[in-house]
């Protein structure tokens, strides 16, 4: 019996791991080989005098950059993520997922996704369409990720070799996937 579930992989990471660079590098390598990759990678740019860098998402397919953080001011300790900005990106992403890219890469499964928002709908749509998904998951959201996927995912070490091995095994051009 063959496994008909689409592959879903999470790169588990904690502090000090450059997971955003790992995702961006993987997306770049795949695109250079003709693989259609959809989704977002996270960029942090210090564009202000605040203590924290602004958070941006870069569209993998077109390079567009979107601000997803709020300026809460100096000394604030609340979550900087702007849920409205993320919601505005999810609708267009869902339409692009319907075009069946070869892979969906998302910068995070985090608090928004844990509570039913963020890019959760895009992950669900990719799963339903049989599109492989690669996402970064902070250690603090691992339990929520486990519940969301019902354990039907693979956890990858935050290393290029581990990510590339998974990609090599599971990500193929749509034409090859459709022919199988």
N, C-alpha and C positions, 0 to 999 in steps of 0.2 A: 504494500500500500504506500503510495507516495503522499508526501505532505503537500497539501494544496493551499495552506495558509501562506500569505505573503510574508517575507522575512522582515522583521522589525529588530533593529539593533539600537541599544543605548550605550553611549559612552559615559560610564559613571566617572565622576570626577569630584575632587574636593579643591580646597584652596591651593593656589600655586600651580595649577595645571593649565596650560595654554590650549584649552579645548577649542577655542574659537579659531585659532590658527590651524589646528589639526583638521577641522571641518572645512575651512576655506581651501587648504591645500588639497584635500581629497576631492573637493568639487572641481577645482582647477584641473587636476590630473584627469579626472573622468571626462570633463568637457573637451580637453585636448585630444581625447580618444573617441570623440563623437558620441559620447553618452549624453542624453538630455537630462540635465539635473535641474530640479525646481526647488525653491525654498529660500531660506535666509540664513546668513551667518551674521554674527554679532561683531560690531566694531565698537571700540571705546575711544573717544576722542576728547581730550581735555580742551574745550573751547571756551572755558569760563574761569573765573577766579574761585569757583566753588571748590569744596574739598573733594568732590567726587566727579569723575569724568562723565560726560554725557554718553548715553547709550544709543547706538545707532544699529539698525539692521541694514545689511546690503543684500539686495536681490541677487541671487546667484545667476540667474539667466541674463539679466540686463544691466546689472551693476548699479541700479538705482539705490539711493541711500535715504533712509527714513529715520527720523528722531523718534525714539520710543521711551524716553525718560522725561520726567518732569523736574523742573528746578524747584526744589522745596526750600531752598535757602540754607545759609550756613547754620550748622548745629542741628539740623533736623535729623531724625533717626528713622523716619518712615520709609516705606518702599518707594523708590524713585520711578519704578515702572509706570508708564501711562497706559492703563488698560484700554482707553479709547483709541489711542494710536495703534495699538496691537489689533483691536477689533476692526479698524479701518483697513488694515493690511490683510486680514483673514479672508474677507469676501473675494477680493481679486485673486488671492492665492487658491481658494477653492475652485474658481473658474479655470485656473491654469492646471490644477490637478486633474480636472475632468478631461484635459487633453492627453492624459496618460503619459507623463514623462517617465523616463527610465528609473528615476530615483527621486525621492523627496528627502531633502536635508533640512532639518530645523535646528536653530541655535539652542533651544532649550525646551524641556518639559519642566515647567516650574509652577509657581503659585497660581497663575492664571489658568493653566491647563488643569491643575489639580481641582479647581473649583468649577470646571466646565467651560472656561473661556479660553483666551489666548488662541493658540493654533490647534487646539484639541480637535476641532471639527475637520481640519485639514488632515490630521493624522488618521482620523476615522475614515474619511473619504478615500485616502490612499489605500488603507487596509481593504476596504470594500472593493476597490478597483484592482487589487492585486499588485500595487506599486510598492516596492521595497522602501522602507523608511529608516533613516539614520538620524538620531537625535541625541543631544547631550543632556544628561540628567545629573544635577548636583546630588551629592550624597543625601542632603536633607530632604530631597523629594523622591528618593528611591522607593520608599514604601507606597507613596501615591502612584508612582509609575507602575509598580508591581500590581497594584489593585486595578489600575486602568487597563493594563494589557492582560490581566488575569494570568500573568506569568508566561505569556506567549511571546517572549522576546529573548534576544541574546544580549548579554552584557559584554561589552568590549573594554579592554584596557585602553587607557588614553595614550596609545602609541600608534604611530603611523603603520607599523608592520601589522598589528592586529586589525586595524581598520581596513587596510588594503586587502588582507586575506579575506575578510568578510565580504568586501565589495566585489572581489574577484569571483567569489563563489555565488553571489546572489544578484548582482546587478548586470543586466544584459540589455542591449538595445531592444526597444519595444518590438521590432520586427521579429527578432529571435524569440522573445517571450511569447508573442502571439502564435508563432509557428509550432511551439512546443506543445 
